[in-house]
Amino acid sequence: MLILFFFAFLAGIVTILSPCILPVLPIVLSGSLSGGKKRPLGIILGFILSFTLFTLFFTTIVRATGIPANILRIIAGIILLFFGTSLLVPSFQQFIEKLFIKLSILTPKNTHRSGFWGGFLIGLTIGVVWTPCVGPILASVIALAATSKVTFTIFLITLIYSLGTAIPMLLVMYGSWNLLNKAPWLTKNTPAIQKIFGVLMIIFAFLILTNLDQQIEGYLAATPYGADLTHIENNRTVAKQLSALKQQSSNMPINTANLFNADVPAPEFVGISHWLNTNHPISIKQLKGKVVLVDFWTYTCINCIRTLPHITSWYDKYHNQGFVVIGVHTPEFAFEHETANVQNAIKQYHIHYPVAQDNNYATWNNYNNQYWPAEYLIDASGTIRRIHFGEGGYTQMESAIQILLKQAGHKVTQKLGTIPNTTPQGQISPETYLGSNRMQYYYPSTTLENGTSTFTLSSSIPQNTFSLGGQWTITGEQAVTGKNATLTYNFTADKVYLVLQPSTSEKTSEVKVFLDNKPVDTTNAGADVKNGILTVTTDRLYNLIDFHGKTENHLLKLEFKTPGIQVFAFTFG
């Protein structure tokens, strides 16, 4: 596990460069403004202690005490509110100092003068409220901890991660402290700087008390820069050791020939960023007595989109008879972390059941899941009875739902659904990524390195490959259009889809669509193409081509009229 320890420490260090550190940065920097030289040390030790313990034992504490999970965050927010006010109001700061002097009988001599314990208290609050841009290592730790699988190895990984984060934070605070004491201009204006940080701390306390801080951190994590920082942990060695840590694939044996192909206790929902379509968090324990379908999906996954009409129809048909659907939205791309985007998808696909945002893959890992879409059907006793990966199998799943509802004592009289199965039949082009991390169908070199380059379109490309022309910037997750950017793809499919994000620097983002070197017309244009032009308005999956049930081989050409459009992946139907 030494490799895992090393990458956990490295991931912790890199966190200081992460946009997710921005919300707590004013609190960290304020440690250099007041108190003695030991105050930053107090902040760091408090942070290491609280982040490690709350990461590992938060779920256990909530279960044992019955205290609502948000109460601890509220307490932390109130503490920060007090400290922020003390930086703004000198008389209040004197009151706080007197309070610590009175408490000094419980602490080593003169530590109150150093500001150590005040800093320690601030550090405790940071560890409770801060959510890092979580990579695969910490996500696995969170999932294992939430299911009470905390081992000494898990404890060491979490502690090493927090140490990696704490070291650069401590250096930032001491660097600021030295700068403040050596620069005359800063020394002269210390009271004004102190008040600025006081205001920022009060603002952050308000964000914590209203839970807006989590939305901001989710947004920051969704930026390409935030997502790329977690890729340092994405390598085969780490994945192999995490798999050994979780003992993957040993929990849920599946015999696909049987209607009921599993018999294991259902894992809990853990590490959920937000619950949508419901006013409160939901647990598997609360759902006992109900028949539950857990659906792992993400809103740009075409396979998931084709599955949703069946799942939404089952919920609408059976929810008054003890049937519950929980959609677990686990994002594939960075922008899918954003709550507003998921909410738009919920409206677009008429989803009426609760949806959990699993932004950190904690519940995904807790179920040992590996696929979009994936369905886990749970009986009234809380046992997973049927597992299905991918599309299809709709009649079998609905039959299983009816049987389990009857076993739970409900009278089921509805007939099985007749919604058409739109799963593609026959060979079609494979899902094709344009980011370097998963690129494999670029012609002629299969893959490309990150960076900005000018390309020349290949005059002839093999089937199921693509070529680039003009200026492109290749990153780990996507390709970004530049001047005169073009793309061709030799595909075989009935429908062509592309995941796109509009340019942030231009008012409109337009793409001209050609088929076999001719502008697409109404007979073959996808639903999102009007008069041969695709207008990219939001981060989602766009339908470019539609042959209305006929699978054919053609050459697609895209001319990107707007620089800065982000291109993620082709999928086909």
N, C-alpha and C positions, 0 to 999 in steps of 0.2 A: 504493500500500500504506500510505499515511499513516493512513488510517482504521483499518486493522488494527493498526498500531503503537499508535495512541491507545487502542483498546479492550483491547489486550494490557496496556498500562500501567495502565489503569483496573481491569481484572480483577485485576491483581497487587495494587493498593492495597486493593481490596475484600476480598482474602484475609484481611486482619487481622481482619475481622469474621466470618470463616468458622469454623464449629465444628471444621473440620479443623486449625486452628492450635493447638487446645487441647493436644494431646499434646506439642508442642515448646515451649509457652509457658513452663513452668518453666525450661527450658534458656536461653531468651531472657532471662528476668528475672534469672537467676542472673548474667548478665553485668554487672549493676550492683552486685553484692555484693562482689566481690574484684577486685584489679588496679586499674590506674589508669583515667583517663578514656578512654584509647585502646582499652581492652579491647572495649567494644561495637563500635567501628569494625572491630576485627579479626574479631569474630564475623560482622558484616555482609559484609565483603569475602570471608571464607571461604565464607559461604553463597552469595553471588552466583556465585563461581567454580565451586564444586562443583555447585550446582543447574543452572547453565547447561551445564557440560561433561557431567555425567552424564545430563541429559535428552537431550542431542544425541548423545552418543557412547557411552552405556552398552552398547548392543547390540554396537557395533563393538569396544569394549574386551573384552567377554566372548568374542566370536568370535576375536579376535586372540591373546588370552592363554590361552584355554582355562580361565580361572578360573571356577568356578561362580558364578552371579549372586549367590547369597546370601552368599558369602564377604565381599564388600565391606560388606554390612550388618552382618555379625558383627564385622568390624574396627571399624566405627563404634560398635557397641554396647559393645565392650570399652573404647574410648576414653572414652565417656560414663560407663562404670562407674568408670574411674579418676578422672575429674573429680568425679563425685558423691561418691566416697569421700574425695577431698581436702577437700571442703566439710564432711564429717562428722568427719574425723580430722585435727586440727591438725598432728601429726607427719608425716602423709603429705602434707599440703599443703606443708610445708616441704621435703620431699623433692622434690616436683614443681617447686617454685621453684628449688631448687638445680640440678635437671636443666636447666631453661631457662637458668639463668645459665651453665652449662657450654657450652650450645649457642649462647650469645650471640655467640661469635666469628664465627658465620655470619650474624649479623644486625646491623643498624645499632646504633650505640652507645646503650645505656640502654633499648632497646625491651623488654628482658625485664622491666624495672621497671614499665613501663606495662601489662603484661599483654596486649600486642597479640598476640603470637604464640600464647599460650595460647588467647586468644579466637579467633584465626584457625583453630586446630585444631578448636575446638568448632564453629565455623561450617562447616568442611568436612564434619563429621559430620552436621550438620543438613541440608545440601544433599543428602547421600546418602540419608538415611532418610526425609525428609519427603515425604508424598504430599498435594498440595493437592486441594481439591474441584475437579476439572478440568472446565472448560467447553469449548465447541467449539473455541476457538482453540488452547489447549494440547494438547487431544486430537489435533488434526490435526498439530501439530508433532511429538508423540510418535510418531504413526504414520509420518510422513515420515522422521523421524530413524532409526526402527528399520529402515527399508528402505534406509538409506544414501543418502537423498535430501536431505542437508543442504546448503542453499545459504546464501549470505550473508544473504538475506532471512529464512530460517528461523532463522539464528543471531541476527539482530537482534531478531526477535520474542521469542525465548526470553530474551535478555539484558534486553530492555525489561520483560518480565513479571517477571523476578526483581528488577529494580530497583524496580518498582512495589511488590513485596512487601517489599523490604528497607527502604524509606524509613519506613513506619510502624513496622516492627520497631525500627529505630534510634531513632526518636522515643520509643517505649515504654521502651527501655533507658535513654536519657538522662534521660527524665522520672523514671524510678524512681531513677536515680543521684542526681539533684538532690533528690528527695524524701527519700531516705535520709540525705543529708548536711545537710539543713536541719531535719528533724523530730527533736527530741531523743529522743522515745520510741523512734523507729525506730533511731536511732544507738545508743542504749543496748542495744537488743535485737538488734543486728545478728548476733551469734554464733548466737542461737537461730533467726533467720530463715534464716541461712546453712545451718544444719543441716536445716531443713525442705526447702529447695531441694535439698540434697544427697540427702535421702531420695527426693524426687520424681525427680531425675535417675537414681538407681539403679533406681527402679521402671521408668522409661522404658527404661533400658538392658536390663532384664530382658524388657520387652515386645518390644524389637527382636530380642533373641537368640532369642525363642520365636515370632517373627512375629505376636504378638498385636496389635502396634501397627497393622498393616495392617487387621486385622479391626475395630479400634476406629475407625480413620479411615474405613473403608467404612460403618460404622454411622452415624457422624456425617454423612458425605456424603449418607446416605439420608434424613436428616431433612428435612421440608419447608423449614425455614429454610436448610439447607445447599444444597438444590437450587435454591431461589429466587435465591440469590446468583449462580449461574452464568447466570441468565437475562439479566443485563446485556449478555451477548455475543450473545443470540439476536435478531438483527435481520437484515433482508434485505441490508443493505450488507455486514455481516460475512460472511454466508453466501455472497454473490456473490464476495467477494474470496478466501475460503477455497476456493471451487470453482475459481477461476482458479489458485490456488496448487497445488492437487492435480491440475489438469487433468482434472477429473471427466468421466466418461462416454466418455472416449476410449480406455480400456484394454480394455474387454470388450464388443465388438459382439456382439449376440445375434440370431440368426435362429431364431425360435421354430418355424418349420416343420420344422426338421431335428432328428433325435434327438440328434446331437452338434452343438451350436450355438455352441461356443466353442473357442478354441485359443490360450490364453495361459498363461504360467507362473503357478502358484499363489502368491499372496502368503503371507508368514509370519504366524503368530499373534504379535501384539505387544501389550504393555501389559496383559497378563492379570493380574487381581487375585488370583485363586485358581484352581487346577485341582482339580476335584472328580471322584470316581470313578476316580482314578488317584493313584499315589504320587509322580509326578514330572511336571514340565512336558513338553510335547510340541511338536515342531517339524515343519514340512512336510518339512524336510530329512531328519529321522529316519524319516519315513513313506514315503520313496521305495521302490518295490518293492511297495507296497500300493495298492489302490484305495480312495480316501478320499472320503467325503461330508461336507462341512462344512455344518452346518445352523444358520442364525441364527434364534434364537427368544427368547421371553420368556414367563414362566409365566402371565401374565394375558391373553395374546393368544389369543382363541378360535380364530382361524385356525391358529395354531401348535398348539393343543391338538388340533384335528381332524386335523392332519398327523402328530402324534407316533405314533399306532398303526402307521402305515405304516413310519415310519423305524425304530422299535424292532423291528418284525418283520423288516426287512431286515438289521439288525445281528445279531439272534439267528439268522437263517437262514444268513448268509454270513460271519460273523466268523472262522470256522475255515478259510475259504478265501482269506484275504488281504484281507478287506474291513474297513475301519475307518470309524466314524462319530465325528466331533468335533462336539459341540453347543456353539455359541458363544452364551452367554446374554448378550444386550445389553439392559439394562433400559429400559423405557419410563417407569415411574414411580419415584419416589424410593425407596419401600420395597423395590423389586425389586433394589436393590443388596445387600441383606442376605443373607449366605451361608446362614444358617439357613433363610430362606424358599426359596431355590433348592434346598437339600438336601431340604426337605420335598416340593417339586415333583418332584424326581428320583425320590423314593420313590413318590409318588402316581401318576406316569405310567410307572413300571417302566422307567426309563432305566438301562441297564447300561453304556453307553459313556461315555468321558470327556467332561466338560463344562467349558468354560473360561468364567470370569466376566469378561466384557469391560465392566466397569463404566465405564470412561472412553471407550468407543467407539473405542479405538485400532485393534483388529482390524476392526471395522465400517468405519472409514475406510480402512484398508489395503486392503480388498476393494472400496472404493467402493460399499458396499452401501447400499440405501435402504429395504428392506422387511423386514417380519416376516410369514410366514416366508420365508426365501430359502435355496435349496440350490445348492451348488457341488460338482459331481462331478469328481474329480481322478483321472487315470490313474496307472499305476505309475511313469511318468517324472516326475511332479510337474506335469503340465499340466492345467489346467481344460478339460474336454471338454464338459460340459453344465451350463447354468445354468437354474434354474427359480425364479420368484417366485410366492408365494401358494400357494393350495391346488390340488389336482387334479394331473393328469399323472402319477399314480402308476405306471400300467402302463408308460409310456414310460421313467420313471426306473429302474424295476427292470430293464427290458430293457437299458438302457444299462449298468447295474451288471454284469449277467451278461456282456455282450459284453466289457467292459473286464477282467473277471476271467479270461475265456477267453484274451484277448490277453496277459494276464500269466502264462499257463501253468497256470491252475487248471482243474480239471475241474468243471463246473457241471451238475448234473443236476436241480436243484429246479425245480418248476413256478412260474410267476408267481403272486403272492399273490392272494387273493380277498377281502381285507378291503373292506367296502363303502366307497364314496366318499360321505362325509357333507357334502360341499360344498353349501351351499344353492343351489337352483335358482330362478330367477325373481327378482322385485324384492322386497327386504326393506328395512327401515329402516336408515339408515346408522349407522356408529359415531358415538357422541355423547358429547362430553367436557363435564364440568361445571366444569372449571377455566377461568378467563378467557383463558388463553393460546390455547386451541383451541376455545373455545365458539362455536358458530354456529347452534344450533337452538333457542335459548331463545325462547319466545313471551311478549310481542310484540316485543321489541327485538333479537332475534338474539343479542346478547352482553350481558354485565354487567361493571361495574367491580368491582375488588377492594374488600372491606370488609364490614362486618356491617350487614344491613338486615332489615326485616320485610316479607314479601311477601304478596300475596293471590292465591290460585289463580284462574286464568282459568276462566270457566264453560264455555267451548268453545275448543278449540285445534285448529289444522290438523293434518293427518297429518304424522308425522315431526317433531313439535316437542314440547317439554316446558314445564311451568309449575311455579313454586315457590310454596309457601305457608308462613307462619310465619317464624321467624327462621333465617337462613342467614348464614354467613361465607364469602364467595367469595375464593379465592386463585388464584394462577397455575395450579396443577396440580389443585386439587380444590375441592369445596364441602363445608363442614363444618356439620353440623346443629346447630341451637339449639333454643329452646323452641318446641314445637308445629310442628316442621318437617314439611312434606308435599311431595310431588312427584307430578305426573301426567305421563304420556307417551302420546301417540297413536301407536301402533306398528303395523307390519305385519311379522309374522315367525312362524316355527314355535316358536322358543325365544328367551327373553330372558335376557341375562346382565348382571351389574353388578359392577364392580370396587369393593370396599369395604375399609375399614380400621376396626377396632373403636375405640370410644372409649377413651382412655387414662385417663380419670378415673372410669369406672364399671366395675363388676364384670362386667355383662352388657350387650350391645348388641343390641337387638331392633328389628325392623322389621315392621310389619303390612302384608300384601300384599293388594290388592284388584284384581279384574278386572271392568271395567264396573260399578264401584261396589258389588260384592259380594265378600265374602271368597273367596279362591281355595280350591278344594276339591281332592280327590285326582285329579280328572280333568284338571286343568290346572295344578296346582302343579309348580314345578320341583323338582329333586332336593334342593335345599337348604332348601326351605320345608316346615315341619311344622305341621299344624293352623293354617294361615294365617299363621304367624310365621316370619320369617327371623332366625336367631340368628347374628350376625357374631362369629366367634371368632378369626379371623386375617386377615392381609392377602392377599386373593386374589380370584379371579373366582367369583361366586355365580350359580347357575342359579335364576331366579325363576319363569319360566313355561315350560311344555312342552306343546305341542299334539300331540305324538307323530306328527310327519310332515305336519301340515296347516299351511299358511301362511295366517294369518288377521289381520284388522284389529280391534284392541281398544283400550280405554283402560286403562292400568295406573295404579294409584294406590298410593303408598307413604306410610305414616304412620310416622315415625321416633320410637319411644318413648324413645330414649336420646339425649341431647345429646352432641355430640362425635364422632359417626360421620363418617368422611371418605368422601366419595362422588366417584369418579374418572370413570368412563366406562361407558356402555351399549354392549354389542355384541349382535348378533342372529344367529340361525341359522335 
